[in-house]
């Protein structure tokens, strides 16, 4: 199973929001600059994240997006599922027709792997990631670059 760019970008953007949880709304333009993600791509992702109740939009001056709940209440799996990313390592998409109309020899293995991946991602919250030293280092470096660019 490979997490697609869509899933990686959604988790990255949500972590960017989590790092600024107590600082008010964050614009997608700022996330795009910090994370090197296309603004139009972020707009598509955030429409899905908003419909799933993971983010709130704030209109007007100082507007942007905020997390809809505390970072420790949003799991990585919820983000991936919200953007319609499939956590499925089977070749048949879980249809059990991977060998003609029947399951293949290794179907159960890949199905079990899919379950474990989902459990793993469900056990990690944005709050967990925010406290990681590496995440803090990268966020600090990105913030420094934004301040230099703003001068």
Secondary structure, 3 states (H helix, E strand, C coil): CCCCHHHHHHHHHHHHHHHCHHHCCECHHHHHHHHCCCHHHHHHHHHHHHHCCCEEEECCCCCEEEECCCHHHCEHHHHHHHCCCCCCCCCCCCCCCCECCECCCCHHHHHHHHHHHHHHHHCCEHHHHHCCHHHHHHHHHHHHHHHHHHC
